[in-house]
Structures are given as C-alpha cells and as structure tokens.
Amino acid sequence: MGQSVGLQVDPGRDEPIYRQIFDQVVRRIQSRAFPPGYKLPPSRTLARELAAHRNTVARAYADLEAAGFVSSTVGRGTFVTVPPASATPKAPALEPHRGTVPWAQLFSRAARTESLSRAERYARRPETRDVINLARMQPSEDLLPSELIARCIDRVMSEHGARALTYAPPEGVHRLREEIAKDLADRGVPANADDILITSGSQQALDLLARALVNPGDTILVDETTYSGAIDLFSLAGARLVSVPSDAQGPDLAALARFSRPDVKALYLMPNGHNPTGLFVSAERRRALVAWSQSSGIPIIEDDYAAGLVLDETEAAPYLRALDGDVIHLSSFSKRLIPALRVGFIVCPQALRGTLGSMKRVMDLGASAIIQHALAEFMERGYLRAHMHRLLPEYRLRRDTLEQALTLALPSTMRFRRPSHGVVIWLPLPTGMDPDALYDEALRQGVLLLPNAMWSVDGRAQPGVRLTFCAETAPRLAEGARRLGKAIKILSGLRPKKGRAESPVIEAV
Ligand SMILES: Cc1ncc(COP(=O)(O)O)c(C=O)c1O
C-alpha cells in the first residue's frame, strides 16, 4: 500500500475559474464592453452558468473590488467603476520633431567616449534570417527555470504580501545576503551576510567601484583583452586603462611589478574563466598576484561573473578573495541562473563597503525587493543547487560539441584553448586576418560572433573572436562552427570544402 507523503493541497480553491472570471471582467472593462455603471451578473447566477462554486465567484468579485475595478453595495449588486482606457489620447499625434536645442554640443566628454560607439557597432540587430548566435552570453531559453522562479514569486507574494513591494534596504534583503554568504562559503570564500552588498547585476557593482575609486586621470590595470563593460565603465569614470600582458598562467608579474604607483587604483581580473579569452588563472599565479597586491597596496577586483560554471574540476584554484581579505570580489546570477533578475553582489573590505552602500542608495535606492526575496526563496528551497546539476552537464555537452565541430571545420593551423570554466571559446586568428572582416563574413554565412575590437584596450592583443556556447543548442553550435569554418576559408582565399570536413585537423590546446 502506498504511504502518505504528507503533501497538503487546498481542495476548495477553484483557481482556473477564479482567474478566468477576474481576467475576463478586466478585459471587458478595458474594451468598453462593460462601461462604467455596468452591473455584473449576481454571483449566484454566474456560478450556476459556469458550474463553479459560488465562493469562487464571490472571491473574484471581492478581488476585483479590492483592485478598484468594481464596487458592490449590499442589496443592489456589483457595478463597474473604472473608465476604460481613453480611445482618443489627449496628446496630439506624434510628428517629426525639429527641435532647436544643440544636443551634440551638450553631451559630456564621458558620453562621447569611443567605447560607447564601439558597443553600438556590434549591438544586436533584429535578424530575419536564421542566424546562429555565438555572440550572446546568456543561457538559452530552454535553460531558464521559468516555472520554478514563478513559484518562488508566488510564494513571496502569498507570504509577504505588500511588504515585498516596498523599497528594499539599499544593501539588499538580509535573507538573500545570508544565502549568498552560504553559497560563497561552499566555494571556499569566507563571508557573512553583512559583508555582502546586493547590486543591480554585477554591472552595477563595476559602476559603483569605478565611481568610488577613480578620479579622472587615475589608472586602472586590466588585461590586454578584457570585458567590454568594464572598459566602458572605467572609461566613463575618466580612468586611464593600462593593459597588462598575460601568459598561459595569468597576468605577467614582471609587467605588474612596474606598476606600483599611487595613481594606480586597482587591477581588474576575471581569474575563473576570463571573458572573452576563457583563461583560468593558475593557483600559483593567484598567490603571486595577492603577494603583489599586498606589497604594492593596489587592490585586486575579482570579477566572478561565471560563478559556479565549472566545466572541468581538474583545473582548480582558490578564489583571490579566499587568499586575501582586501580583494574586492563581485559576482552575478546572470550566467548561472537568470539574467533578467538583475542581481549581482560585491564582497569587499569594510573600509569600502559603507561608501559603496551609500553610493548605491544614491544611485537607485536599492535593488528590487520582490526579486531579491524570490531569489532567496529559490536558494533556500535548494532550487539553485538542483539547477546547477542540470545546467553544468548541458554546458559541458555544448562546449564539447562546439570544440569538436571547430576542430573539423577550421584550417589545421588554427588552434584554440578548451575552457575549463565559463561559457566562451576564444579563437585567436592567424596573422593578417582582420577580426572585423571575419565578423562581417561570418554574418553573411549566418553566424554571429564578436571580434576583439570589443575587448581590446590598446590594440596590442593578438586578434581573435569570441564564441559563446550557452545561448544555442548543441546541434546549432555544430552548424555554427561549420558556417564559421566556411567564412574563414573564404577570407583566407581558400575554397571552402563541400559538405563536411573529413578528419579532425586541429588539436585544441
Ligand atoms: C565579465 C563580466 N562582468 C560583469 C558582467 C555583468 O553582468 P550582469 O550585470 O548581468 O551581472 C558581465 C556580463 O556579461 C561580464 O561578462
């Protein structure tokens, strides 16, 4: 005999019928089918017509009244109170505006930085053709846990009601900060809830840091090729970006040793699966970087945007923040969970935290309370751990598929590194091949990628293109690699082979 598992459901709730009544009445009010003063049918009559319980109809009417659409008077009935949306808006029809303000002269120097126009050049355009997107860096829709997050939002509303709709504390909702502290501790980063500042995406964490640390003309050290969003924000703050070369282990220490000057405010790094190069900084180099930071007094910003996206456990190293409490650690839920949450966070030294918290308050009065509660609920229920169990094998499959397909499709002279963390493969280009020309040719062939102009600080880095493997399914990644191979062969003046290339011709390094 089956054993009870102790689940509790509410058998009295006729939810679909309740929703239909509520939604249809609202729609008819909006469409003027039910004008102001219109009398709704008595709940008893409607319940009979719909074969529903009378309480269900009464509850829908009560909620329509609470929402302000109708009003009820005992003995008279329920009447529509809200006028429909105006059919003739008061504003005149929009005509082309010929203004007199000289806008181009008014823009600040920051708004005219070169990096903003660079971002525009490669910004996503609506595509009518079937273009395989190896540029987008977010999970494909099939990997977004929409049902689970909807359940958490519902739960937050039923548990907290209107309280979840007020402003959150500027430093973030406490229960979410507690969950993040536990998640960090699991990955070897010591943190308490009070050490954590919630931000609107980790992009805002970078913005806060740029504003808090940079005076115009100050230097920020970055990799030769680095995250475009960081280049943009540090540039907007007036920073001079100075690039530090890297070898296969990470940033070059001899080059760093030359930068121990008071105008240098920070070294910005992504040690755990670099965007865009995919590089993972070795454990030994991490210790050396921390030693450099301690002796120079220059803090390190550790951007862990791809937190938890560990594809190969064999390549492991402690977080910089675990090695040194002066490291500023920032991270996000965009790549491992849902970009639309816009939840990121900073863990930083006490001396900086208060300032960042005050700046955050000034900038946006705090991140969304309801979303923070929903994310906390998601983590408390163990959904995030389960989600990672589903996500990681899929990302491994996608990486392996793209890697193998590239191996088949590219000329044998082209080599690339297999990433152990994150969601990108960096493809260095042969000398003389223009990444922008490849971007254009690849698009003609039906595959979108991003060329290194997006991430280049001073044009010294080796040309390359970034290929993401998170936003498309494995079969489409394989087709994308084939199209890219064709584009490269056209640009190299080689005739692309018909059909599938034969044996594997390159070794992934
Ligand atoms: C390296 C890096 N840092 C930070 C971000 C910002 O992401 P979000 O604001 O969605 O957390 C991104 C986004 O792609 C990124 O690649």
The ligand as an SDF file (V2000), in Angstrom:
LIG
                    3D

 16 16  0  0  0  0  0  0  0  0999 V2000
   32.9170   39.7580  -17.0340 C   0  0  0  0  0  0  0  0  0  0  0  0
   31.5530   40.3010  -16.7880 C   0  0  0  0  0  0  0  0  0  0  0  0
   31.3280   41.0000  -15.6770 N   0  0  0  0  0  0  0  0  0  0  0  0
   30.1290   41.5200  -15.4200 C   0  0  0  0  0  0  0  0  0  0  0  0
   29.0810   41.3540  -16.2900 C   0  0  0  0  0  0  0  0  0  0  0  0
   27.7730   41.9840  -15.9700 C   0  0  0  0  0  0  0  0  0  0  0  0
   26.7310   41.0680  -15.9000 O   0  0  0  0  0  0  0  0  0  0  0  0
   25.4170   41.2620  -15.0350 P   0  0  0  0  0  0  0  0  0  0  0  0
   25.2310   42.7440  -14.8390 O   0  0  0  0  0  0  0  0  0  0  0  0
   24.3360   40.6500  -15.8250 O   0  0  0  0  0  0  0  0  0  0  0  0
   25.6550   40.5850  -13.7250 O   0  0  0  0  0  0  0  0  0  0  0  0
   29.2540   40.6290  -17.4690 C   0  0  0  0  0  0  0  0  0  0  0  0
   28.1720   40.4470  -18.4470 C   0  0  0  0  0  0  0  0  0  0  0  0
   28.3070   39.8380  -19.4780 O   0  0  0  0  0  0  0  0  0  0  0  0
   30.5340   40.0880  -17.7270 C   0  0  0  0  0  0  0  0  0  0  0  0
   30.7840   39.3790  -18.8250 O   0  0  0  0  0  0  0  0  0  0  0  0
  1  2  1  0
  2  3  1  0
  2 15  2  0
  3  4  2  0
  4  5  1  0
  5  6  1  0
  5 12  2  0
  6  7  1  0
  7  8  1  0
  8  9  2  0
  8 10  1  0
  8 11  1  0
 12 13  1  0
 12 15  1  0
 13 14  2  0
 15 16  1  0
M  END
$$$$
